[in-house]
Amino acid sequence: MSSSVSAPLASSLDDPERAAGLRRMKRLATGLFLLAAAVFLACVLLGDTAGPWVGYVRATAEASMVGALADWFAVTALFRHPLRLPIPHTAIIPRKKDQIGASLGTFVQENFLTRSVVEEKLATVDVPGRLGTFLAAPGRAERLAGDAAAGLTGLTDLLRDDDLQQAVSGLVDRKLHATPAAPVLARVLELVVDGDRHQEVLSAGLRYLARFLEENRVVFRAQLGDASPSWVPNWVDDRVFDRVFAGVQGFLEEVGADRDHELRRVYDARLRAYVHDLRTDPDTAARVEGFKKELLDHPAVRAWSSSLWTNAKTSFLAAAADPDSELRSRVTGMIGDAARLLRTDPRVRERVQQQSVRVAGYLVERFAGDLADVVGSTVARWDTEETSRRIELQVGRDLQFIRINGTVVGGLAGLVIYTLAQLLG
């Protein structure tokens, strides 16, 4: 009896208030037993000389002690051997700890982790509203953007740059080699021609050529002098060069100023014909494809593709670390927009609600068994004595009411039985 009352609870259990309540209930239940024992002893000492009422009181106290002892034995047998005696079918929880853990996991899986239970619960929860309110809290978007940036930064630190660099480079190379160049070039030229950008390119090219000729006038004059026969006078070379040079510059100026010049029309027609050949002529497409392959195999291009991951990672990490960067601003804005849509847009709300139910149902069906195994394996790893103490701490206070009720009900039952015996005797 005393071992059950005085057994200390492990100090490592981190609910001192619950432990104190359990100790109080144990003292109360034991106190009632001791009270019944004291009354019984007093009645034995008084004997029948004090009057017939002593028998009634003695019977009540005697039955109270029996009820208290029986229920003390029953409660104590759940957690340990009463009086440390290896009585069969006692210390039930320590002996069946692993079985209890497995049964508890199965109980949770079959009664809580089911699609029907989860869907029924989520049907009463405004998932998009709660999520939108959470995201819309002051400063939440900025904080989540920073957390996301920190998380992605940590993820990049875990990845091997050499492997990723090769993977990204290989992916880019495969994609570029697999993409036909002729249709892409044709589409680009179509956009240029439809927007009349090709004429602007021609005008810019003519202006650049005229400026180039003027800046290198002396060089061209020297070339003419070197090519001219020695017997031709220099003044003749000067006259010829000036006239030819002025003619070329005038022609370039004329073409550049006249939007309807014949050269522009020929240029436009040739470019449109080339676009057509890119789409229909296999030889033209093959030449473009060969040029693309030579370009992609060039060492400078290969070095560029190999540095894509390093450059992208450096830029990303710099943007992620800067609270005022465009990346952080965009992520913050996206979170704010999502919060607004989750609270106000009926279609978004309905879709999120449906998807949350679907995802929760899938997760439950997929991982319910794993979660049940976690419960069972966790209990299996607990120390046997510690497990008993953990469970006793949670439910022991209520179990002490069984001892109190046994003391009271036992006494009343003893009084009734003794009274009936007196009436029938």
Phi, psi and omega per residue, in radians:
M1 nan -0.862 -3.064
S2 -1.187 -0.543 -3.129
S3 -1.129 -0.593 3.121
S4 -1.228 -0.580 -3.078
V5 -1.344 -0.709 -2.982
S6 -1.684 -0.046 -3.103
A7 -1.064 2.094 -3.083
P8 -1.295 2.556 3.041
L9 -1.480 2.565 -3.110
A10 -1.068 2.290 -3.122
S11 -1.194 -0.285 -3.137
S12 -1.299 -0.295 3.097
L13 -1.223 2.121 -2.913
D14 -1.622 0.803 3.007
D15 -2.399 1.342 -3.074
P16 -1.079 -0.538 3.141
E17 -1.163 -0.750 3.113
R18 -1.156 -0.695 3.119
A19 -1.115 -0.699 3.106
A20 -1.128 -0.701 3.103
G21 -1.100 -0.675 3.101
L22 -1.122 -0.735 3.127
R23 -1.110 -0.686 3.115
R24 -1.089 -0.763 -3.131
M25 -1.160 -0.628 3.088
K26 -1.131 -0.736 3.112
R27 -1.119 -0.682 3.129
L28 -1.113 -0.826 -3.124
A29 -1.108 -0.736 3.118
T30 -1.175 -0.660 3.115
G31 -1.064 -0.711 3.103
L32 -1.119 -0.691 3.096
F33 -1.096 -0.794 3.142
L34 -1.117 -0.639 3.082
L35 -1.089 -0.774 3.126
A36 -1.114 -0.686 3.130
A37 -1.148 -0.694 3.125
A38 -1.131 -0.732 3.116
V39 -1.115 -0.755 3.122
F40 -1.053 -0.779 -3.134
L41 -1.107 -0.722 3.132
A42 -1.088 -0.720 3.141
C43 -1.154 -0.649 3.103
V44 -1.109 -0.730 -3.134
L45 -1.201 -0.633 -3.133
L46 -1.227 -0.631 -3.109
G47 1.214 -2.819 -3.102
D48 -1.530 -0.029 -3.079
T49 -1.233 -0.423 -3.099
A50 -1.377 -0.223 3.126
G51 2.273 2.894 -3.095
P52 -1.155 -0.372 -3.110
W53 -1.126 -0.390 -3.118
V54 -1.101 -0.617 3.134
G55 -1.102 -0.730 3.127
Y56 -1.118 -0.785 -3.125
V57 -1.151 -0.709 -3.134
R58 -1.123 -0.754 3.134
A59 -1.098 -0.705 3.121
T60 -1.114 -0.818 -3.133
A61 -1.139 -0.675 -3.137
E62 -1.127 -0.771 3.131
A63 -1.181 -0.605 3.089
S64 -1.076 -0.765 3.119
M65 -1.107 -0.723 3.140
V66 -1.106 -0.801 3.124
G67 -1.102 -0.712 -3.132
A68 -1.131 -0.777 -3.127
L69 -1.155 -0.710 -3.126
A70 -1.110 -0.797 -3.118
D71 -1.272 -0.573 3.030
W72 -1.055 -0.760 3.123
F73 -1.073 -0.765 -3.101
A74 -1.121 -0.781 -3.124
V75 -1.191 -0.779 -3.113
T76 -1.138 -0.622 -3.110
A77 -1.107 -0.366 3.087
L78 -1.153 -0.650 -2.964
F79 -1.877 -0.429 -3.064
R80 -2.832 3.052 3.059
H81 -1.378 2.154 3.102
P82 -1.024 2.289 -3.139
L83 0.989 0.370 3.139
R84 1.056 0.423 3.088
L85 -1.657 2.277 -3.091
P86 -1.294 1.091 -3.139
I87 -1.296 2.366 3.141
P88 -0.999 2.575 3.084
H89 1.091 0.557 2.986
T90 -2.096 3.047 -3.024
A91 0.898 0.885 -3.011
I92 -1.129 -0.816 -3.089
I93 -1.128 -0.826 3.092
P94 -1.044 -0.672 -3.096
R95 -1.257 -0.599 -3.043
K96 -1.967 0.483 -3.081
K97 -0.975 -0.897 -3.086
D98 -1.119 -0.710 3.119
Q99 -1.128 -0.686 3.113
I100 -1.127 -0.740 3.117
G101 -1.073 -0.787 3.121
A102 -1.121 -0.722 3.126
S103 -1.143 -0.677 3.109
L104 -1.114 -0.748 3.092
G105 -1.079 -0.753 3.104
T106 -1.116 -0.708 3.124
F107 -1.066 -0.809 3.124
V108 -1.089 -0.748 -3.112
Q109 -1.117 -0.772 -3.041
E110 -1.385 -0.406 -3.041
N111 -1.966 -0.296 -3.111
F112 -2.149 -0.753 -3.070
L113 -1.596 1.083 3.080
T114 -2.183 2.675 -3.118
R115 -1.045 -0.731 -3.088
S116 -1.129 -0.737 -3.138
V117 -1.135 -0.797 -3.114
V118 -1.141 -0.771 -3.140
E119 -1.133 -0.682 3.112
E120 -1.117 -0.680 3.124
K121 -1.203 -0.785 -3.112
L122 -1.169 -0.453 3.112
A123 -1.113 -0.404 3.136
T124 -1.692 0.022 -3.085
V125 -1.958 2.297 3.066
D126 -1.451 1.435 -3.068
V127 -1.067 -0.901 -3.135
P128 -1.110 -0.633 3.123
G129 -1.122 -0.792 3.133
R130 -1.138 -0.725 3.124
L131 -1.142 -0.721 3.116
G132 -1.120 -0.728 3.101
T133 -1.108 -0.699 3.111
F134 -1.086 -0.797 -3.102
L135 -1.235 -0.475 -3.070
A136 -1.507 -0.043 3.129
A137 -1.027 2.513 -3.119
P138 -0.957 2.217 3.111
G139 1.385 -0.084 -3.081
R140 -1.193 -0.733 -3.115
A141 -1.075 -0.791 3.131
E142 -1.099 -0.707 -3.129
R143 -1.167 -0.746 3.122
L144 -1.158 -0.645 3.088
A145 -1.098 -0.741 3.086
G146 -1.132 -0.699 3.122
D147 -1.137 -0.719 3.120
A148 -1.104 -0.749 3.116
A149 -1.092 -0.750 3.127
A150 -1.130 -0.693 3.127
G151 -1.128 -0.777 3.126
L152 -1.181 -0.602 3.074
T153 -1.112 -0.764 3.080
G154 -1.087 -0.641 3.120
L155 -1.137 -0.736 3.126
T156 -1.123 -0.519 3.109
D157 -1.205 -0.466 -3.140
L158 -1.410 -0.334 -3.084
L159 -1.529 2.562 3.118
R160 -1.487 2.116 -3.079
D161 -1.084 -0.669 -3.105
D162 -1.084 -0.792 -3.140
D163 -1.137 -0.796 -3.119
L164 -1.177 -0.648 3.133
Q165 -1.078 -0.764 3.110
Q166 -1.165 -0.678 -3.136
A167 -1.145 -0.787 -3.142
V168 -1.149 -0.761 3.127
S169 -1.075 -0.781 3.122
G170 -1.108 -0.696 3.127
L171 -1.113 -0.773 3.139
V172 -1.116 -0.790 -3.139
D173 -1.071 -0.783 3.139
R174 -1.104 -0.725 -3.131
K175 -1.140 -0.753 -3.121
L176 -1.194 -0.693 3.123
H177 -1.203 -0.577 -3.092
A178 -1.392 -0.303 -3.106
T179 -1.541 2.077 3.102
P180 -1.055 2.325 -3.060
A181 -1.411 -0.595 -3.042
A182 -1.067 -0.864 3.124
P183 -1.081 -0.637 3.126
V184 -1.145 -0.825 3.114
L185 -1.090 -0.697 3.117
A186 -1.071 -0.733 -3.133
R187 -1.160 -0.703 3.117
V188 -1.100 -0.783 -3.134
L189 -1.170 -0.600 3.072
E190 -1.071 -0.775 3.113
L191 -1.101 -0.671 3.127
V192 -1.152 -0.799 -3.104
V193 -1.195 -0.760 -3.124
D194 -1.092 -0.543 3.113
G195 -1.614 0.118 3.138
D196 1.061 0.387 3.134
R197 -1.272 -0.435 -3.122
H198 -1.133 -0.567 3.094
Q199 -1.233 -0.606 3.070
E200 -1.154 -0.660 3.095
V201 -1.115 -0.736 3.116
L202 -1.097 -0.759 3.132
S203 -1.067 -0.778 3.119
A204 -1.105 -0.679 3.112
G205 -1.140 -0.688 3.111
L206 -1.147 -0.725 3.112
R207 -1.120 -0.710 3.127
Y208 -1.149 -0.700 -3.130
L209 -1.147 -0.717 3.122
A210 -1.116 -0.722 3.129
R211 -1.193 -0.643 3.106
F212 -1.111 -0.758 3.127
L213 -1.099 -0.750 -3.117
E214 -1.146 -0.709 -3.129
E215 -1.204 -0.394 -3.122
N216 -2.006 0.471 -3.121
R217 -0.994 -0.774 -3.105
V218 -1.093 -0.684 -3.127
V219 -1.118 -0.804 -3.141
F220 -1.124 -0.645 3.113
R221 -1.130 -0.703 3.121
A222 -1.119 -0.657 3.106
Q223 -1.105 -0.696 3.102
L224 -1.143 -0.732 3.120
G225 -1.070 -0.668 3.131
D226 -1.183 -0.588 -3.100
A227 -1.466 -0.336 -3.093
S228 -1.345 2.523 3.089
P229 -1.025 2.600 -3.057
S230 -1.172 -0.396 -3.093
W231 -1.441 -0.171 3.117
V232 -1.387 2.251 -3.139
P233 -1.133 2.647 -3.134
N234 -1.102 -0.606 -3.106
W235 -1.156 -0.500 3.069
V236 -1.192 -0.765 3.099
D237 -1.051 -0.691 -3.137
D238 -1.107 -0.764 -3.118
R239 -1.121 -0.760 -3.140
V240 -1.112 -0.812 -3.110
F241 -1.091 -0.757 -3.104
D242 -1.084 -0.703 -3.109
R243 -1.216 -0.766 3.126
V244 -1.130 -0.790 -3.104
F245 -1.096 -0.748 3.115
A246 -1.141 -0.621 3.116
G247 -1.148 -0.744 3.120
V248 -1.122 -0.805 -3.135
Q249 -1.104 -0.690 3.113
G250 -1.132 -0.685 3.120
F251 -1.119 -0.757 3.116
L252 -1.095 -0.687 3.133
E253 -1.182 -0.660 -3.138
E254 -1.134 -0.818 3.127
V255 -1.108 -0.694 -3.123
G256 -1.171 -0.536 -3.091
A257 -1.527 -0.450 -3.050
D258 -1.745 1.903 -3.123
R259 -1.224 -0.306 -3.138
D260 -1.881 0.341 -3.114
H261 -1.078 2.579 -3.115
E262 -1.028 -0.655 3.131
L263 -1.099 -0.637 3.111
R264 -1.159 -0.679 3.129
R265 -1.154 -0.708 3.101
V266 -1.129 -0.763 3.115
Y267 -1.026 -0.773 3.140
D268 -1.118 -0.768 -3.106
A269 -1.149 -0.736 3.137
R270 -1.113 -0.703 -3.123
L271 -1.170 -0.717 3.101
R272 -1.151 -0.649 3.096
A273 -1.142 -0.648 3.122
Y274 -1.156 -0.672 3.078
V275 -1.075 -0.728 3.117
H276 -1.102 -0.748 3.122
D277 -1.108 -0.637 3.115
L278 -1.039 -0.568 -3.097
R279 -1.565 -0.407 -2.990
T280 -2.114 -0.429 -3.038
D281 -1.702 2.019 -3.127
P282 -1.072 -0.640 -3.110
D283 -1.144 -0.751 3.106
T284 -1.100 -0.755 3.120
A285 -1.101 -0.680 3.140
A286 -1.143 -0.693 3.115
R287 -1.107 -0.741 3.109
V288 -1.125 -0.696 3.134
E289 -1.131 -0.699 3.086
G290 -1.118 -0.701 3.090
F291 -1.123 -0.690 3.116
K292 -1.087 -0.746 -3.138
K293 -1.116 -0.756 3.099
E294 -1.064 -0.694 -3.136
L295 -1.151 -0.776 -3.113
L296 -1.189 -0.491 3.131
D297 -1.489 -0.048 3.135
H298 -1.179 2.409 -3.103
P299 -0.975 -0.650 -3.130
A300 -1.144 -0.688 3.126
V301 -1.214 -0.705 3.127
R302 -1.141 -0.662 3.077
A303 -1.130 -0.652 3.106
W304 -1.121 -0.811 -3.124
S305 -1.134 -0.577 3.133
S306 -1.230 -0.417 -3.102
S307 -1.653 0.067 -3.076
L308 -1.051 -0.840 -3.083
W309 -1.119 -0.775 -3.119
T310 -1.077 -0.784 -3.136
N311 -1.157 -0.748 -3.140
A312 -1.135 -0.728 -3.137
K313 -1.120 -0.762 -3.139
T314 -1.074 -0.776 3.137
S315 -1.143 -0.709 -3.124
F316 -1.149 -0.803 -3.121
L317 -1.096 -0.669 3.108
A318 -1.132 -0.738 3.133
A319 -1.215 -0.653 -3.130
A320 -1.174 -0.589 -3.106
A321 -1.397 -0.253 -3.091
D322 -1.706 1.949 3.140
P323 -1.067 -0.391 -3.119
D324 -1.732 0.191 -3.097
S325 -1.280 2.817 3.116
E326 -1.117 -0.636 3.139
L327 -1.069 -0.883 -3.126
R328 -1.107 -0.674 3.137
S329 -1.113 -0.746 -3.136
R330 -1.154 -0.744 3.126
V331 -1.103 -0.737 3.101
T332 -1.071 -0.760 3.113
G333 -1.108 -0.694 3.116
M334 -1.109 -0.709 3.117
I335 -1.142 -0.726 3.098
G336 -1.099 -0.728 3.106
D337 -1.121 -0.715 3.124
A338 -1.097 -0.719 3.119
A339 -1.070 -0.726 -3.130
R340 -1.161 -0.777 -3.134
L341 -1.143 -0.684 -3.133
L342 -1.118 -0.445 -3.120
R343 -1.700 -0.357 -2.983
T344 -2.158 -0.485 -3.034
D345 -1.543 2.005 -3.079
P346 -1.065 -0.702 -3.102
R347 -1.180 -0.732 3.104
V348 -1.130 -0.751 -3.137
R349 -1.067 -0.780 -3.124
E350 -1.134 -0.728 -3.127
R351 -1.163 -0.740 3.135
V352 -1.133 -0.703 3.121
Q353 -1.080 -0.794 3.140
Q354 -1.125 -0.767 -3.107
Q355 -1.184 -0.625 3.120
S356 -1.118 -0.701 3.091
V357 -1.130 -0.775 -3.123
R358 -1.110 -0.800 -3.109
V359 -1.156 -0.747 3.135
A360 -1.095 -0.722 3.102
G361 -1.098 -0.728 3.114
Y362 -1.113 -0.796 -3.116
L363 -1.084 -0.705 3.138
V364 -1.114 -0.829 -3.137
E365 -1.141 -0.586 -3.070
R366 -1.373 -0.654 -2.966
F367 -2.051 0.080 -3.138
A368 -1.040 -0.754 3.119
G369 -1.099 -0.679 3.122
D370 -1.146 -0.703 3.121
L371 -1.148 -0.687 3.079
A372 -1.104 -0.683 3.084
D373 -1.123 -0.606 3.099
V374 -1.078 -0.756 3.130
V375 -1.077 -0.872 -3.105
G376 -1.114 -0.783 -3.117
S377 -1.204 -0.573 3.106
T378 -1.141 -0.809 3.107
V379 -1.109 -0.650 -3.129
A380 -1.129 -0.531 -3.134
R381 -1.398 -0.284 -3.141
W382 -1.157 2.587 3.000
D383 -1.150 2.471 -3.042
T384 -1.046 -0.863 -3.138
E385 -1.147 -0.694 3.140
E386 -1.128 -0.668 3.110
T387 -1.062 -0.797 3.118
S388 -1.035 -0.733 -3.117
R389 -1.208 -0.661 3.110
R390 -1.066 -0.832 -3.120
I391 -1.172 -0.710 3.131
E392 -1.102 -0.630 3.120
L393 -1.125 -0.605 -3.101
Q394 -1.374 -0.706 -3.017
V395 -2.065 -0.116 -3.038
G396 -1.089 -0.610 -3.116
R397 -1.079 -0.732 3.109
D398 -1.217 -0.585 3.133
L399 -1.169 -0.471 3.108
Q400 -1.140 -0.431 3.055
F401 -1.126 -0.485 3.074
I402 -1.095 -0.748 3.103
R403 -1.118 -0.738 3.136
I404 -1.121 -0.797 3.135
N405 -1.122 -0.660 3.111
G406 -1.098 -0.670 3.119
T407 -1.126 -0.821 -3.089
V408 -1.234 -0.873 -3.099
V409 -1.155 -0.663 3.096
G410 -1.063 -0.761 3.114
G411 -1.083 -0.766 3.122
L412 -1.115 -0.723 3.118
A413 -1.106 -0.709 3.108
G414 -1.104 -0.707 3.113
L415 -1.090 -0.766 -3.133
V416 -1.114 -0.793 -3.110
I417 -1.122 -0.761 -3.138
Y418 -1.137 -0.674 3.132
T419 -1.121 -0.797 3.122
L420 -1.086 -0.664 3.112
A421 -1.104 -0.694 3.110
Q422 -1.167 -0.696 -3.133
L423 -1.198 -0.666 -3.098
L424 -1.416 -0.382 -3.128
G425 -1.360 nan nan
